[in-house]
Amino acid sequence: MFEGKLTRLREYHKEDVPLAWKYVNDPEVKRNLTPGVPFPIRLEDEEKWYDQQEAGKDTFNFAIERREDSTYLGGCGINEVDWKNRCVVVGIFLAREFWDKGYGTDAMKTLLRFIFEQMNIHRVELRTYSFNPRAQRSYEKCGFKKEATLRQRVFRDGQYHDEIVMAILHNEWIALND
Ligand SMILES: CC(C)(COP(=O)(O)OP(=O)(O)OC[C@H]1O[C@@H](n2cnc3c(N)ncnc32)[C@H](O)[C@@H]1OP(=O)(O)O)[C@@H](O)C(=O)NCCC(=O)NCCS
């Protein structure tokens, strides 16, 4: 388990699956998360996702829980690892009722610590949509910098939107955590 100030990151438990399924099927969460068609996920598919997690593979999914009462808030993790160039791509979501309370920033800071201290990674990258200023602000608070705007990269709710690439390098993270 990896502790932040407000949250901790732990392995997923089978009992989290029904809640995870409920959280990611919230249209407001899905809208910000998926590049694909925002179609509801079946509970059976969420269970399959849980069953297919395999230790030692290049995806690392953490459940995020609140430290004070162990409530399951959402998830975060590493979606891609490029070991040769020491670069990872990360993602995060919380259920809507837990937004804007500092939990997402705290969990992402803990994930960054895990990545830089345990995986020996040089660069952490993520992508977010132009219509998600909350996520951009949260990532900036963690030290991510905006690097690129992919113009009209995602079609959502009847129009094209930009996708924003953000990243933090190991030395930048060290400087912030001195
Ligand atoms: C993105 C997410 C993980 C951030 O976690 P969070 O706990 O809500 O974020 P925090 O409370 O730590 O920080 C949010 C910041 O955004 C700010 N914010 C909220 N709404 C905003 C808006 N419309 N415009 C600008 N800033 C906004 C908050 O004020 C806060 O900044 P502050 O501390 O300087 O006041 C969470 O909101 C989430 O899961 N959203 C849905 C899924 C998602 O978007 N995932 C990321 C996909 S890239």
The ligand as an SDF file (V2000), in Angstrom:
LIG
                    3D

 48 50  0  0  0  0  0  0  0  0999 V2000
   -9.6700   14.5250  -12.6390 C   0  0  0  0  0  0  0  0  0  0  0  0
   -9.8270   14.0850  -11.1990 C   0  0  0  0  0  0  0  0  0  0  0  0
   -9.0370   12.7980  -10.9570 C   0  0  0  0  0  0  0  0  0  0  0  0
   -9.2430   15.2010  -10.2830 C   0  0  0  0  0  0  0  0  0  0  0  0
   -9.3970   14.8070   -8.9460 O   0  0  0  0  0  0  0  0  0  0  0  0
  -10.1180   15.8140   -7.8980 P   0  0  0  0  0  0  0  0  0  0  0  0
  -10.0210   15.1680   -6.5750 O   0  0  0  0  0  0  0  0  0  0  0  0
  -11.4600   16.1740   -8.4000 O   0  0  0  0  0  0  0  0  0  0  0  0
   -9.1390   17.0700   -8.0070 O   0  0  0  0  0  0  0  0  0  0  0  0
   -8.6630   18.0480   -6.8520 P   0  0  0  0  0  0  0  0  0  0  0  0
   -9.7830   18.3430   -5.9140 O   0  0  0  0  0  0  0  0  0  0  0  0
   -7.4210   17.4790   -6.2580 O   0  0  0  0  0  0  0  0  0  0  0  0
   -8.2730   19.3380   -7.7040 O   0  0  0  0  0  0  0  0  0  0  0  0
   -9.1740   19.8920   -8.6340 C   0  0  0  0  0  0  0  0  0  0  0  0
   -8.7700   21.3120   -8.9480 C   0  0  0  0  0  0  0  0  0  0  0  0
   -9.4820   21.7360  -10.1040 O   0  0  0  0  0  0  0  0  0  0  0  0
  -10.1640   22.9310   -9.8000 C   0  0  0  0  0  0  0  0  0  0  0  0
  -11.3570   22.9760  -10.6360 N   0  0  0  0  0  0  0  0  0  0  0  0
  -12.5390   22.3390  -10.4770 C   0  0  0  0  0  0  0  0  0  0  0  0
  -13.3670   22.6400  -11.4780 N   0  0  0  0  0  0  0  0  0  0  0  0
  -12.6940   23.4900  -12.2970 C   0  0  0  0  0  0  0  0  0  0  0  0
  -13.0280   24.1620  -13.5010 C   0  0  0  0  0  0  0  0  0  0  0  0
  -14.2340   24.0100  -14.0730 N   0  0  0  0  0  0  0  0  0  0  0  0
  -12.0930   24.9620  -14.0640 N   0  0  0  0  0  0  0  0  0  0  0  0
  -10.8740   25.1300  -13.4880 C   0  0  0  0  0  0  0  0  0  0  0  0
  -10.5020   24.5060  -12.3440 N   0  0  0  0  0  0  0  0  0  0  0  0
  -11.4120   23.6990  -11.7560 C   0  0  0  0  0  0  0  0  0  0  0  0
  -10.4450   22.8390   -8.3200 C   0  0  0  0  0  0  0  0  0  0  0  0
  -10.7570   24.1160   -7.7840 O   0  0  0  0  0  0  0  0  0  0  0  0
   -9.1040   22.2990   -7.8380 C   0  0  0  0  0  0  0  0  0  0  0  0
   -8.0900   23.2760   -7.8740 O   0  0  0  0  0  0  0  0  0  0  0  0
   -7.6270   24.1020   -6.5480 P   0  0  0  0  0  0  0  0  0  0  0  0
   -7.1910   23.0940   -5.5290 O   0  0  0  0  0  0  0  0  0  0  0  0
   -6.5200   24.9690   -7.0350 O   0  0  0  0  0  0  0  0  0  0  0  0
   -8.8350   24.8680   -6.0710 O   0  0  0  0  0  0  0  0  0  0  0  0
  -11.3360   13.8660  -10.8270 C   0  0  0  0  0  0  0  0  0  0  0  0
  -12.0260   15.0840  -10.8540 O   0  0  0  0  0  0  0  0  0  0  0  0
  -12.0210   12.8560  -11.7490 C   0  0  0  0  0  0  0  0  0  0  0  0
  -11.9030   11.6770  -11.5330 O   0  0  0  0  0  0  0  0  0  0  0  0
  -12.7650   13.3560  -12.7690 N   0  0  0  0  0  0  0  0  0  0  0  0
  -13.5090   12.4600  -13.6890 C   0  0  0  0  0  0  0  0  0  0  0  0
  -12.6270   11.5190  -14.4980 C   0  0  0  0  0  0  0  0  0  0  0  0
  -11.4960   12.2670  -15.1470 C   0  0  0  0  0  0  0  0  0  0  0  0
  -11.6380   13.3800  -15.6050 O   0  0  0  0  0  0  0  0  0  0  0  0
  -10.3180   11.6040  -15.1750 N   0  0  0  0  0  0  0  0  0  0  0  0
   -9.1400   12.1800  -15.7900 C   0  0  0  0  0  0  0  0  0  0  0  0
   -9.1570   11.9680  -17.2380 C   0  0  0  0  0  0  0  0  0  0  0  0
   -7.7250   12.6860  -18.0150 S   0  0  0  0  0  0  0  0  0  0  0  0
  1  2  1  0
  2  3  1  0
  2  4  1  0
  2 36  1  0
  4  5  1  0
  5  6  1  0
  6  7  2  0
  6  8  1  0
  6  9  1  0
  9 10  1  0
 10 11  2  0
 10 12  1  0
 10 13  1  0
 13 14  1  0
 14 15  1  0
 15 16  1  0
 15 30  1  0
 16 17  1  0
 17 18  1  0
 17 28  1  0
 18 19  1  0
 18 27  1  0
 19 20  2  0
 20 21  1  0
 21 22  1  0
 21 27  2  0
 22 23  1  0
 22 24  2  0
 24 25  1  0
 25 26  2  0
 26 27  1  0
 28 29  1  0
 28 30  1  0
 30 31  1  0
 31 32  1  0
 32 33  2  0
 32 34  1  0
 32 35  1  0
 36 37  1  0
 36 38  1  0
 38 39  2  0
 38 40  1  0
 40 41  1  0
 41 42  1  0
 42 43  1  0
 43 44  2  0
 43 45  1  0
 45 46  1  0
 46 47  1  0
 47 48  1  0
M  END
$$$$
